[in-house]
Amino acid sequence: MKATDSKIRSFIGNSERVFLIPPFQRNYTWSCEQCEELFDDIIASIKKQKSHYIGNIVYFVGKDSSASFLQYILVDGQQRITSILLLLSAIRNHLPDNDFDKMAIDKKYLTNEFGTEKFKVKLKQTESDEVVFDKILLGNQLSEEEQKSNLFKNFEYFNSRLNDLSNNDVDIKQFYNAVGDLDIVDLDLKIEDDLEAVQKIFEKINSTGKPLSPADLIRNYLLIATTIERQQQLYDNYWIKIEELYNDKNNISDFAKHYLITKRGDWVEENKMYSTFRSYFSNVGEEKETILSEMLRLSKYYNWFKNADTDNSSLNVMIKELNILKSDDMYSLLLVLFDKLYGINNNELLKIIDLLVDFMIRYRIVGLSNGSADLRSTLFNILTKITSGEMEPNYDNVKYELSNSPSPNGRFPNDEEFKIALQSKVNTSYAKALLYKMEYIETKNIYVDISKITIEHVLPQSLSKEWTDYLGGEEESAKIHNTYLNCIGNLAMLSGSYNSSNSNKPWSFKKDVLSQAQFILTQRISSNKEWKEDEIKQRNIELSDLAVKYISGPLPREKDYKTIETMDEFTPGLYDIFNDSLNVTGTNINSLVINKEAYPIAGWFELVYQLCNILYDNNKDAFDDIVRNNKVHKSSSTRLYALGKDPILSNDKKYLVSPAYFEKGNFYVEQCLSAERARNYARDVIKYLNIQDEIKIDLQ
């Protein structure tokens, strides 16, 4: 690496240089606020008669450089270079046509007079920004749509500020010279297209710009290749197609998280997502094109989950219900189910998704857990069994697993507890999903989209004097109101056209409105002459009985819960790996601690691999015996392994779901492991090695 103090006039203005933003870089993201700060800093530098330092520009010289020009591939500084070129374009537009500096800006800073069409402008942008950026620098007209871009908005901001330069007692020439005087440190990496090294450096750079999202970092990791051309191929064939699916680019990071969960079978925390992604796929050794291809295939399904726009109307209704029921934790399982069944056995897929809607309706209304760990343990248990080949993805198997959840708080609520919850208090969003499905079963069709439906409290949320008197006075009305306000019997579906200001109207008015509703379950309320305690109680019983009939429940439980119940809440800290009372499902592992020395762990999937890495040198013979005689294995036999049960350590990777190669021992280690399974297999290894050392796990 070589660092040189430089100025913009010599760094960008050098006619021998062209600049290229590689595909692993994100698009232009500077806001008007950042452009304002740059502009104000330049004005201040003029006032102080002292040049302004704008930071480091990190690059390496590409192999496609020639005698005509050097190709500078930017690793850090693209946002600043892009903004400065937009500013110079605005300055050019404020100079007279015959001005020498106007021509100099064009020839020195903005365009490459002797370059090919590819490098007509001095900086080749990312694909999505290229057309707009080139038009601005070449002075061409932009379409109305192109004028909505961030690039054009910032260009126009610079134009507006230049119009007011005189307010700062600065003329255009002074300002132009100050831009040329901007100080930088140019850092030439001198690594001759070693793009793996570029990625490592890129990750370590402490940029002052907008932080990279997990999707940005994952894209960078996946697009790294031995040549820029190969990067461009991966970008064009896969990543850009993934991006085009999403209007909200933030969804790409969320999709990548759920994709990673399908591989690992365990939750991924947001702040650990990129490091876990890189660690997992680096250890597994899967080709990046294979990963990108799989992500592209699955991203279509994820987009369906967010927008409910499959080509199957029944599936769309179910997806909308799941989203109302806050089922984001289910997306990973849904990805696997759609990948296995969509277009292959849609009838089975419909049955399973319908079952999952029923499970979530019961689970949310009963309110078994305020957190997500227990729900995830149930869902990820099914996911892991499907991806490992232990279980076929069909309705009967999924219902069996839902009915035999690993933890009590992740269970499929039974009829009795479902009824009790319905007759006491129901969240209106969850009530909407329930009533919508019940209405659909009653009528066999609903023409109103669930998003257009509201839930009305028949007995209003705020009692007017008329309602208070109607219910028998202050004391009696308060008792009825407190007992029945949010029970299922007092809730009704109405279309969005209903005026919410009518909610507090008296029963005589509401009775007429309800009789005209398009929903049968709502119309039936109007058959009551009054709406007091007896009527609400009766409908409460009727609807809860109907819900138990229409919303399927669990099978009789056949398995014991895997966790030992304790009254103590989990708290982050060090735990003995053999602590049987500790439920690790839903936790994150930070490190493995052996004799007080901590070894960082990226996630539960890596635990067995890292244990091998730490203990192998002193226990080679024992590890060889584990592999040779299959001493540590699963309880299933799905891979036709000659030594019996499916192995966790094997010389042949074809017997593992996600094999990570352990070079020191020349064997492979399974990494498709949930938290609970990873801990259990690690303990099996430790027991076989007969190690007496104190081994702890650091959890959060």
N, C-alpha and C positions, 0 to 999 in steps of 0.2 A: 504494500500500500504506500502511495506517495501523496502527501498533503502539500498543497501550494496555495499561498495567499493570492487571490485574483480579484478581478473586477468584472462586472457584467459585460462591459464593452469588449474585453479581451476573451472572456469565456464563451459568450454566445455570439459576439460579433465577429469571431474568427471565421473567415469564409471557407476554411478547410473542414469545418465541423458540421455534422448533422446529428440530431438527437433522436433517440428512439425510446418509447416507453414499452417495456416488455409486457406480454399478456398477463403475467402474474400480478401486475400492478392494478390497483383499483382505478375507477374512472375519476374525472375531475370533481372535487367535492368542496372547493373553497366557497364560502358564503360571501355575501356583500360586506359583512362585518370584518372579515379577514382582509378583503380588498381595501376597505376603509382604513384599517390599521396600516397596511403597506403604504397607501397614498399619504396618510398623515405623517408617517415616519420619513418619507421622502421630503415633504414640505419642511419638517423639523430639521432635516440635515442641511437644507439650503439655508435656513435661518442661522444655524449654528456654524455654517461653513465647514462642516465635517461630514464625511461620507458615513453611510449607514450600513451596518453588517446584517445580512439577511440569513446567515446560516451556512451549513455545509451542503455541497452538492456532491453526491456519491455516485460513481459510475464506473464502468469498465469499457475498454475499447473492444468493439465487436470484431469478429473474424471477417466480416464482409467489408471492412474498410479497404480503401484502395488508394492509389496515388492521387486521385482527385479529391477525396475527402476521408475524414476519420469518422467512424460511426460510434458515437458515445451512447451507450445503453445505460439509462438512468436507473439507479437502485433507490435513491432517495433524493428528493428535491423536485419531483415532477410537478407538484402543486405550485411551487414558487416559480419555476421556469415557465409554466403555462400562464400563470397570472401576469408575469412580467411581459411575455409576448403579447398578451391581450392589451396590456397597458401601452406597449410600444405601437400596436396597431391603432389604438385610439389617438396617440400622439401624432402618428402619421396623418390621420384624417383631419387634424387640426392645423396642419402646415399647408402653406400655399403649394399649388401644383408644381411650380417651377423651383421650389426650394431644394437646395442640395441635400439638406438633412432628411427631407421626405424621401428622396431617392435612396439615400444611404440606409435608412431604416428598412426599406424594402429589400435592398440588395444584401445588406450585412446581417440583419437580425431576423427577418421574417421568411425569406425565401432562399433557396439554394440554386443559384443561377446555372450551375453546371450539373445539377443532380438529375437522376432519373425521375420518372413520373412518381415513383414511390416516395421520393424525397423532394418533391416540389417545394414543400414548405420545410422550414428548418427543424421543426419538431414533429415527428410522426406520433400521433396520439393513439390511444386505445381505440378499438374498432367502433365502439358506440359513440365516441366523441369526435372521431376523425373528420366526418363530413362537415359538421358545423364549424369546427376549429379551422379547417382549411379555408372555408368560405370567408371567415372573418379575416384571416391573415392575408388572403388574396384579394380582399375587398369586393367579394361577390355578394349578390343579394340572397338573403335567407327567406325561407318560407315562414308563414305564420306559426306553424308547428315548431320549426327550428328556433324561432325567436323565443320559445318558452324554455329553452335549455339554460342550464346554469352558466354555461360559457357565455352565451349572448347577454344574459342579465348582468354579468360582471363586466363585460365589455361596455355595455351601455352605462353602467355605473361609472366607469372610468371616464367615459365621454362627458357625462354630466358634471363630474368634478373638474375636468379640464375646462369646461365652459366658465367655471367660476374661479379660475386661477387668479384673476386680478384681485379678488377679494383677499388674497393672501400676499399681495404685492409681489407676485412671482409671475414671470412670463414663460411662455411655452418652451423657449430655448433653454432657459435656466433649468426648468423641470426635466427636459430631455437629457441634459448633461448630468443631472443628479442621478437619473436612472442608470446611465452608463457608469457612474462612479460607485454604484452599490457594491459593497464588499462581500465576497464569499470566500470560503475555503473549498477548493476543488480537490476531492479525494479520489484518486485513480486507484482502483482495487488491484489492477495488474494481475488478474487471475485467468486471463486467456479463456474466457467462456466456460469456466468451471462453475456452472450454474447452481450446483448443489452448495458450493461455497457462498455464492451470491445469496441464496435463500437464508443461510445461517446468519450472514451479516445483516441482511434485511430485517430479520427478526430481532436482532440485538440493538438496532438503531433506535435511539430515544428521540423520536420526531416530535416537534412542537405542534404539528398539524393535528387534524382530526384522528382520533384513535382508530385503528383497524378493527373491524368486526370479526367475530369468529369465521364468518363466511369468507372475508377477505384473506385471512391467514390460511384457511383450508384451500382456497383457490390457488394461492401462491404455492403451497406445498404440492398440490396435485399437478400444477402446470409446469413445475420445474422439469426440464429435460436437458439433454446434452447440447441441443442447438435451439436457437430462437425459432427456426422453422418448425421444429417438432413441437415447441410450445404453442406456436400459432395453430398447428393442426389440432392439438388437444383442446385448445380454446374454441376453435371454430366448430369442431365435430361434437363437442360435449358441453363445455361450460356455458358458452353463449346461449345454447339451446335450453339449458337449465334456467338461466337468468330470464330468458324471454317468457317463461311460464308464469313469472311472478310480477304483479304490478307493485307489490310491496316487497322491496328487496330484503327487508328484515326477515321475511319468511324463509329466506335461503339458509340463514344461520339455524333457524329452528328446525328446518327439514334436515340439515346436516346432523343435528343432534339426534333426531329420531332415527335417522339412517344408521348412525353409530350405535345406537341402542339395539337395533336389530342384529348387529354383529356381535355385540358384547353381552346382551341380555341383562344389562344393568343400567341404572340411571346415570346421567352425566350432568354434573353441575356446570352452569353457564361459564363461570370463571375458570373452569378446567377443561373446557370443551376442546380447544385447539390442541393443547398439550396431550390430552387423552387420545384424540384422533390421530395425531402424528405418532405417538408411542405405539398405539394399537396396530396401525397399518405398517409401521416400520418393522415391528416384531413379526407380524404375520408374513411380511414380504410379498404382499399381493401387488401385481402390476398396477401402476397408476391408471392406465387406460382401462383396465378391468374395473377399478373402483369408479371411475368417471362414467363408464358405460352403465354400471349398475345404478349409480345415483341418477343418471338421466332417465333410466327406465322407471325408477321408483318415484322420482319427483313429480311425474304426471299424477300419480295417485295422491301424493301429499297435497298437490294443488286442488284436487277434487275435494279432499277433506276440508280445506279452508273455504272453498267456494260452493260446495255441494252442486257441482255441475258435471256429473257423469252423464253418460247417455242412457241411464236407467232411472226413470222417475221415482221408482220405489226406493232405490238406494239413496237418491237425493233427499227424500223425506227423512229417511233414517239418519243420514249424516247431519242434517239440520237439527234433528232432535238430540243427537249426541253432542253437538256443539252447544246447544242450549243447556245441556246437562254438564257442561264444563269437563269434557272428556279428552282434553289435550294429552293426558298421560297415556291414552289408549292409541295415539297415532302410530306408535312403533308397531304395535300388534296389528293394527289395521294395514300398515304397509306390507307386512308379511302375508296377511290373509288375502289381500288384493293381488299380491304378486303370485300367490299359489293358485288362486281360484278364479280371478276375474277373466272372463272370456273363455274359461276352461269348464267351470261348473258354477254358473251364475246362480242357479237355484240354491245350491248349498251355501254359497256366499251370502245370499239374501237371508237365509234361515239363521246363519251365524250372526250377522249384523243385527238382525231383529232381536235375537237373544241378548246381544250385548246392550242394545237399547233398553231392554227389560231389566237387565242387571243394573245398569246405571240409574234407571228410574228408581228402583228399589234402594240402591246403595245411597243415592243422594237424598232421597226423602227420609230414610231412616237415620242418615247422618252418623254413620258408625265412627268416622274419624275426621278430625279437623285438618289433618295433614294429608300428604299424598303417599307416604312411604308404604302403608299397608295396602292401598289400592294398587300401587305399582308392583308390590310383591305378588299379588294375584295375577295381574296381567302379564308380567314378565316371566312368571313361571310357565304360563301357556306359550308365550313367545319362544322361550328357550327350548321347550319340548318340541315345538314345531320345527324350529331351525336346526336342531340337532338330529332330527329324524326320529326322535323317540315317540312322536305322536303325529298321526295324520290330522290335517286340518279339516275336521268335519264337525257337524253340529253336536253329535253325541259326545265326542271327546271334549269339546270346549265346555259343554254344559257340565260334564263330570268334573273337570278341573275347577270351574267356577264354584261348584258345589263343595269342593274339598280344598279350599284356599289354604295357603301356608300359615296365615295368621288370622286370629279371630276378627280383627278390625278390617280385614280385607274380604270378609265372607259375603256370600249371596244371602241377603236378608230373607227370612222365612215369612209365611203368611201372617202369623200372629204379630210379629214386630212391625211388619209393613202396615197392617191395619191400625195398630196403636199409633204409629207415626202419622198416618193419614187423618186420623180422627182428632189429632191434637193441634199440630202446626205444620204447614207446608209452605216452603219457599215458592213464590209465585212463578218463577222461571221453571222450576221443576214441576209445578202443577200444570203449567202450560204443556210441557212434553207429555205428561201423563194423560191429561184430558184430551189432547189432540189425538193420541193413539187410541184411546178408548172410543172417541167419536168416530175415528176411522173404522174401527172394528164394528161399531154399531151400524154405520151407514154404508160401509164398503167403499166410500169415496168422500173426499173433502176437496172442494174447489178453491178454498182459500189457503194461500201460502202461510205456513206457520209464523213467518216473520211479520205478517200483517195482523196477527191475533194479539189481543190483550186479555189479561185476566182481571175480572171485575170481582170486587168484594160485594156480594149482594147486601149483606149487613155492612154498612159503610165503615171505613176506617176511622172517620171522625163523626161522632154522633151529633146530629143537629138536635135542637130542642124538640122538634116534631118526632124524631126517632126515639129520643129519651122518653117522652111521654107515651109513645106507641108501645114501648117495651115494658112499661110499668113503673116509670119513675127513675130517679137517680141511682138508687141502690140496685134495683133489679136489672136495669139496663147495663150498668157497669159489670155485673156478674156475667150476664149473657155475652157481653162484648168481649170481656177478657177470656172467656172460655171458648168461644166459637169463632172469633173473628177470622183466624187463619186456618181453620180446619178445611178439609177438602169439600165438606158439605156446603160451605159458604162461598166457594169459589166457582166462577163460571167463565166460559170462553165467550168473547165477543169479537167481532171484526174490528179492524182499526178505525172504521168510520164512526164508531160509537164515540160520542162526546164525553170525555172524562169529567167535564164540569157537571154532568148529570149524576155522578157517583153518590152524591149526598141527598139526592131527591128521595121523597117518601116512597114507601112500598107500593102504593097505588100507581105511581108513575113507573117505577121500575118493573112492576109486574107486566105492564103493557109492553115495555121495551124488550123484556126477556121473551115474551110470547112471539115477537117478530124476529128473534134471532134465527140465524140459518143453521144453528147447531142443535141437534135433538136433545143432547144432555142439558143444554141451557134452556131450551123451550119448556122442558118438563117442570122446571121450577115454577113457571107461571100458573101451573095447575093448582098451586097452593093458594088458598084464600088469604092466608096471612103468612108472615115471615118472622116467626118468633122462635123461642127455644125448641119447642116440640118439632117444628118443621125442619129446622136446621139439623137437629139431632137425627131425625129420620133420614134425611138426605145424606148425612154423614155416614150412616150405616149402609145405606143402599150403594153409595159410590165406592166405599171401601170394599164391600163385598164384590162389586163389579170389577174393581181394580185387581183384586186377588185372582179373579177368574180370567181376566184379559192379559195381565202382566205376569208372564211366567216366572216361577220361583225355582228354588234349588231342588236337586235330588236329595234323598236321605244321605246324610254324611257317612262316609265309609272310612275316612282317614283321621287320625289324631292331628291336632295342630302341631306344627314343627317347632314352634317357639315355646319357651317357658314363660308364662305370664308373670309379671312383676309389677309392683305398685310404683316402682322407681322409674321416673322418666329418663330417657337416654340423655346423657350429657357428653359432649366431646371430651376426649382424653385417651389415656393409655389403658388397654384392656389385655388380660391374659388371653392368648389365642384359644386356650382350652376352657374358657369360661362358658359353660353350657347355658347359663341363664341369660346370656347376651344375645339379643336379636339383631343381627347385622344387616338385615334387609332394609334398604332405604338409606343406609349410611354410606359415607365415603371414606376410603382408606387413604391416609397421607403417607404412612411409612410403616415399615416392619422394623421392630426394635429387638435386637439380639444382644444380650449382655450389655445393655445400655448404649449400644451403637445403632444409630438409626439409618435405615436404607430407604430412600424415597421410592414410593410406589405410585404409578400414574392412575391406577384404578384396580378394582378387585380382579379384573380379568388378568392382570399381570402378576398377581400374588404368587402363584405356583412357579411361574417362570423365574421370578426374582429369588424365590427361595432356593431353587436349583442353582442359580447363579452364585448365591452367597455360600451355600453349603457343599457344593460339588467337590471342590478341591480336596477337602478333608474326608470325603465319603464316596470316592469314585467307585469302589467295588459295590457299595450298597446301591448306588444309583444304577449301576449297570445291571444289578439283579432286579431292581424295580422294573426296568425296561424289558429285560430279557424274559421275565416271568410274569409280567403284568400284575405287579403287586398293588398298584394304585389304579383303580378303575371306577367307571360308573356302575350304576345298578342295572343299566339297560344293555341289550345285545342287539343293536340295530345295524352294525357295520360289518358283520360276518368276520370278525376278528378271530384268527386261528387260536388265540389264547383265551377266548371266552368273551367276557364283558368288554364293552367299549373302553379303550385305554385313555388315560390322561397323559402318559408319557409313552412315546412309541418311536421306533426307528423308521416307520413308514407313515408319512403325513396323510395318506389317503384315509386312515382310520380316525382322523380328527376333523372336527368341524372347522376350527380356525387354528391351524397349526403355526406355532412360532418356532423357528429353528434354534436349537441350543447348541452352539458351535463346539463348546468345550467337551460336551458329552456325545456329540454327533447323534442327537435324537431330537424329536419334536415334542413341544408341550402344548396341550389344549388351552385355548384362550377364550373360547365361547363359554364363559362361566358367569353365573350370577354371584352375588356377594356370598350367599349362604354356601353354594357349592364350592366356590373358590376356597373359603375358609375350611370346609370339611376335607377337601382333597389335600390342602396344605397340611392339615393336622395328620392325615394319613401318611404323608411323606415323613413328617417329623417322628411319628410313632415308629415307623419302620426303621428309620435311622437310629432310633433309640437315643435321641439327643436329650440330655438333661438340662441344657441351657435354658435360661429364662427367656421365653419368646413372647413378645407383646406386639399388639397392633395399635397404631395411633389412628383413632377414628374421629370423624366430625359429622 
